Structure formats: structure tokens, C-alpha cells
């Protein structure tokens, strides 16, 4: 067997730095949020990876919204339900005690889909046009990246034509 010499990989790019960037959509993958021990259901997501010559950034879009304590003015769950939060949050989702699943909110699911549709307009899809994930691949848009406690995150996106200054790495 041939002998090889190990060498350290040098990555070009890495994560995009905080700032404004012109990027293209590299991939959109149907994914799901991390499971929680506090309920059985898992939130469907779209994982969108955007890149340019300086690096990459990923944004996850939830595709489902859930009822929570804020939807109940009295702060009390209906009989057979209880409010629970994720391991890292204080969401107070309404959970069915029998099925151990969160209760979907049609309004919050519609809002989640609206947020993704606004992203599509930022990526150049004409307002009111039908599209699917594949129509967005390779599209250019602006992304504003900000620092957070664990590194960087997408703060918001905007049309490529509105990118005023590309942040150098």
C-alpha cells in the first residue's frame, strides 16, 4: 500500500464575518430542528446555505409554528394540555398531554412561510410568482451577518441591488 504524508487542510473562506455581503444561494435542503426531550414532534425546516468567495453562512427557516402561552390571555392551558419550553428556551409551547406533541398554530405556520417567501423575493423571485426551492439555487442576494453568543448568524437578507458595500474578509 502506498504511504502518504498528512498535511493540514487550508480552507478558503470559512464563515462570513459580521457585515453586509453579496452572496449566492448554494443549497436548500429540507431538514428538521434538533429533537427535544420535552415533546415528540420535530419542526420541519429549510436549511439554506449562501456563499461568496469570502465564505459561507447558513440560515434555517422553520416551516411550522406552534401555539404558545402568549396565545392564551389567561396564561392557562386547556384541559389535557400543558405549556412546555425547549431545553434552551422559554417558549411555553402548548403540548398535548396524551400525544406529547406541540399544537400547530395556523397563523404562526403562515408567518413562517411568509418569512421564507420574503427571502425568495430578496433572491429575485417576482412578487406573486410561484416558485419552489430549486428556483432559488444560484440566485444572488444581500445578507447582513451579525455576531451572536456562539459566533455569527444571518440578521436579515435583502435584494442584491441594495447591497451598498461588500464587507472584506
N, C-alpha and C positions, 0 to 999 in steps of 0.2 A: 504494500500500500504506500502511496506517495506521502511524504512528510510535508506539512505546511507550517508556515510561521504565522502566528497570530498577530494581527495588527488592530489597533484601535479604530473603530468606525468614526469618521468625521461627518457629522450631519450638517448639511447646508440648510440654513433656516432654523427650524425648531418652532416654538410657539411665537406667534406675533406679539410684539411688545405693545404696551399701552399706547394708544393713539389712534389716528384715523388711517385706514388702509384701503386701497383699491384691491379687491380680491376676485377670484372666480370660484364658482361652486364646483368642487371636485367630486363630491359624492353625497348622495342622500340615501340613507339606509333605514328601513323600518327596524325599530329597536324597542326596548322597553326599559322603564326605570328599574332601579335596583329593588329587589323584593324587600318587604318589610315583615317582621315577625308580628306586627300588630294587625294585619289583615291578610286575606288570601289573594286578593286581586293584585294585578300589576298594571301600572299605567302604560299604555302604548305611547311610543314616542317616534319622532323622526330625528335621526342624527344627521346633521348637515355639516360637512367638512368644507371649509373655504380656505383657499391658499393663494399665495403670490410668491415671488422669488425670495422674499424675506422669511417666510414661514407659513404656518397653518394655524387655524383656530376652528373649534367645533362648537356648534350650538345645538342644543337638544330642544325640540318642540314637543310639549305634551299634546296628545291628541284626544285627551279626555279630561273633563273636570268633574269635581265631586262636591256634593253638598257638605257644608260645614256648619259649625256652631254659629257663624255670622249670619246664616240663613234663617235662624230661629230667634226671633226677638226676645223670647223668654229665656233663652240660653239652656232650655231643657230639651233633651232628645225625646222623640216619641217612644211609646211603649215598644219594647222589642229591639230598640236601637240604643247605641251609646256613642259618645264622641271620643275619638282617639287621635293621637298625633304620631307622626313618624319618630324614629329614634333621634333624629336631629332637629326636629321642628316643634312647632306649637300650632299646627293647622286646625286641630279639632274636627277632623272629618267625621261624618255620620257613618257609622258602621252597623250593619245588620247583625244582631247578636247570634242569629241562627246560622247564617251563611258565612259570617266573618268576612264579608266583602263591603267595601265602601259603596255608598249610594251615589250613582251618577247624577250630575246636575246638567240638564239640557242647556241651560243658559251658560254655564261655565265651559261646557264642551264646545258650544258655538263660539264663545270668546277665544278658546284655544285655537280653533280652526281659523277664526278671523285673523289672529296674530300670524299664523303661517301664510295666509293669503296676502296679508300686507307685506310680508317678507318677499313673496313672489312678485308683487308689484315693484318692490325695490330692485328686484333682479331683472326687471324689464318686461314682465308679463303685463299686457294691457289690461287696465281695469275692466272688469266684467267678463274677461275671456276665460274659457275653460282651460284647465291645464292639469298635468299630473307631474309627479316628481321628476320624470325624465326630461320634461320640457325645461327644467331649470339647470340641468347639468351644463357646465361651461359658461353659464351666464356670469356677467360681471356686476358687481355692486360694491358699495362702500360699507365698511364695517368699522365701528368705533369700539375699540377694545379698552377695557379699564382693569386696573389692578383690583384684586379681591384678597381675602384672607388666605386662599390656597394657591394664588398665582395670578392668572388673568382670566377674563371672561368677556364674552360679547356683551356690550352695553346696549347697542342698537345698531340697526343697519339703515342704509339709505341708498337712493339711486346712485349709480356710478357717476352720473353727471353732476352730483352735488358734492363729490369728494374734492375738497379745496386744496388740501396739502397732504401728500403721501408721507407718512412717517418713515424716516430712515431707520434701519436697524443698527 
